Amino acid sequence: MPLACPTDAVLYSYGPDADALFKVMEPALRELPFRPAYVVLRRGDAGDAEAVVSRVDL
């Protein structure tokens, strides 16, 4: 039986500073072979409806 190949991958990371966390993870994320790929940075608490959200294409 052939192995199924997933078409999507989702990684979640949580911390007090989205930008600092992304700065540390960015080199490894850019080396992943998955394309197209992007990162969503959410600046605020999980329940904050007014949290600032931005997208970074890899």
SVG drawing of the C-alpha trace seen along z (x, -y; Angstrom):
<svg xmlns="http://www.w3.org/2000/svg" viewBox="-13 -45 32 47">
<polyline fill="none" stroke="black" stroke-width="0.4" points="0.0,0.0 1.5,-3.4 2.1,-6.0 -0.2,-9.0 1.7,-12.3 0.1,-15.2 -0.5,-18.4 -0.5,-20.7 1.6,-21.1 0.8,-23.3 3.2,-24.2 2.1,-26.1 4.5,-28.0 3.5,-30.1 5.5,-32.6 5.4,-36.1 6.9,-37.8 5.8,-36.6 8.5,-38.6 11.4,-37.3 10.1,-33.7 9.9,-34.1 13.4,-35.6 14.8,-32.5 12.7,-30.0 13.0,-31.8 16.3,-30.3 15.0,-26.7 11.6,-27.5 13.1,-29.0 15.1,-25.8 12.0,-23.6 11.1,-22.3 7.4,-23.0 6.3,-25.6 4.2,-27.7 4.6,-28.4 3.9,-31.3 3.9,-32.2 1.1,-34.0 2.4,-36.2 -0.3,-37.0 0.6,-39.7 -1.8,-39.3 -3.5,-36.9 -5.5,-34.0 -8.8,-35.5 -7.9,-39.0 -10.2,-39.9 -8.2,-43.0 -4.8,-41.2 -2.5,-42.4 -2.0,-39.6 0.4,-39.7 1.5,-37.2 5.1,-36.5 5.6,-34.6 8.6,-32.2"/>
</svg>
